[in-house]
Amino acid sequence: MNTYETAVERYFAAWNAPDAESRAKAVATAWTKDGSYTDPLAQVAGHGELTAAIGAAREQFPGCEFRQIGAVDGHHDIARFSWELVVVADGSSPAAGFDVITLAEDGRIASVKGFLDRVPGA
């Protein structure tokens, strides 16, 4: 597994962490202390805000998990990948998009720029 794949694996571990404590640990593993996340619906920075934003998304979509679609594509300190939000019970996918991450020297995420391709109700 290369640096990009490892970073993305940690990213999904944070988004899919089942509770606040494991989510906070996963965020600290995946992101730098001042790491950020920006998409059309959110703009947050720092472990506390990241953990809260992920927790809010999990509350909005109970019984769902985020899954990677396809391979991670990366060069230099950036990578991109696609994802979908999947209802575990039936496999349906109410949301999908792609993210571009910038990595710090230690391989953790410094920033995420997210794009939403499909959202519920759209």
C-alpha positions as CSV (number, residue, x, y, z in Angstrom):
1,M,0.0,0.0,0.0
2,N,1.4,3.4,-0.9
3,T,1.3,6.7,1.0
4,Y,-1.9,7.9,-0.9
5,E,-3.7,4.6,-0.3
6,T,-2.8,4.6,3.4
7,A,-4.0,8.2,3.8
8,V,-7.3,7.4,2.1
9,E,-7.8,4.2,4.2
10,R,-7.3,6.3,7.4
11,Y,-9.7,8.9,6.0
12,F,-12.5,6.3,5.6
13,A,-11.7,4.9,9.0
14,A,-12.5,8.3,10.5
15,W,-15.7,8.7,8.5
16,N,-16.9,5.3,9.4
17,A,-15.8,5.3,13.1
18,P,-18.9,4.1,15.1
19,D,-18.6,6.4,18.1
20,A,-17.2,9.7,19.2
21,E,-14.1,8.3,21.0
22,S,-13.0,6.1,18.1
23,R,-13.8,8.9,15.7
24,A,-11.6,11.4,17.5
25,K,-8.7,8.9,17.5
26,A,-9.2,8.1,13.8
27,V,-9.3,11.9,13.0
28,A,-6.0,12.4,14.9
29,T,-4.5,9.5,12.9
30,A,-5.7,10.7,9.6
31,W,-5.3,14.5,9.7
32,T,-2.7,16.9,10.9
33,K,-3.6,18.9,14.0
34,D,-4.7,21.9,11.9
35,G,-6.0,19.8,9.0
36,S,-9.1,21.0,7.2
37,Y,-12.1,19.7,5.3
38,T,-14.1,21.8,2.8
39,D,-17.0,20.7,0.7
40,P,-20.2,22.6,-0.5
41,L,-21.9,22.0,2.9
42,A,-19.0,22.3,5.4
43,Q,-15.7,24.1,6.0
44,V,-14.0,23.0,9.2
45,A,-10.4,22.8,10.5
46,G,-8.7,21.1,13.5
47,H,-9.4,17.8,15.1
48,G,-12.3,19.0,17.2
49,E,-14.2,20.5,14.2
50,L,-13.4,17.6,12.0
51,T,-14.7,15.1,14.5
52,A,-17.8,17.1,15.1
53,A,-18.6,17.5,11.3
54,I,-18.1,13.7,10.8
55,G,-20.3,13.0,13.8
56,A,-23.0,15.2,12.4
57,A,-22.9,13.5,9.0
58,R,-23.1,10.1,10.7
59,E,-26.2,11.3,12.7
60,Q,-27.8,12.5,9.5
61,F,-27.2,9.2,7.8
62,P,-27.6,6.4,10.4
63,G,-27.0,2.9,9.1
64,C,-24.7,4.2,6.3
65,E,-21.0,3.9,5.7
66,F,-18.7,5.7,3.3
67,R,-16.9,3.5,0.7
68,Q,-14.2,4.2,-1.8
69,I,-15.0,3.7,-5.4
70,G,-12.1,2.7,-7.7
71,A,-8.5,3.5,-7.1
72,V,-6.7,6.3,-5.5
73,D,-4.8,8.6,-8.0
74,G,-1.9,10.6,-6.6
75,H,1.2,12.5,-7.3
76,H,3.5,14.7,-5.3
77,D,1.6,15.6,-2.2
78,I,-1.9,15.4,-3.6
79,A,-4.4,12.5,-4.3
80,R,-7.9,12.1,-5.5
81,F,-10.5,9.4,-5.1
82,S,-14.2,8.8,-5.5
83,W,-16.6,7.7,-2.7
84,E,-20.2,6.8,-2.1
85,L,-22.4,6.8,0.9
86,V,-24.0,3.3,1.2
87,V,-27.0,2.2,3.2
88,V,-25.6,-1.0,4.8
89,A,-29.1,-2.7,5.1
90,D,-29.9,-2.6,1.4
91,G,-26.8,-1.4,-0.5
92,S,-28.5,1.7,-1.9
93,S,-26.3,4.8,-2.3
94,P,-28.0,8.2,-1.6
95,A,-24.8,10.2,-2.1
96,A,-21.5,10.1,-3.9
97,G,-18.6,12.4,-4.8
98,F,-14.9,12.7,-5.0
99,D,-12.3,14.3,-2.8
100,V,-8.9,15.8,-3.4
101,I,-6.5,15.6,-0.5
102,T,-3.2,17.3,0.2
103,L,-0.7,15.4,2.4
104,A,1.7,16.7,5.0
105,E,5.3,15.3,5.1
106,D,4.3,12.7,7.7
107,G,1.6,11.3,5.3
108,R,-1.4,12.6,7.2
109,I,-4.0,14.8,5.5
110,A,-3.4,18.5,5.6
111,S,-6.5,19.4,3.6
112,V,-9.5,17.9,1.9
113,K,-11.5,19.5,-0.9
114,G,-14.7,17.6,-1.4
115,F,-17.1,17.6,-4.4
116,L,-20.6,16.2,-4.3
117,D,-21.7,14.4,-7.4
118,R,-25.0,13.1,-6.0
119,V,-26.9,14.2,-2.9
120,P,-30.2,13.0,-1.4
121,G,-33.2,14.8,-2.7
122,A,-31.4,16.3,-5.7
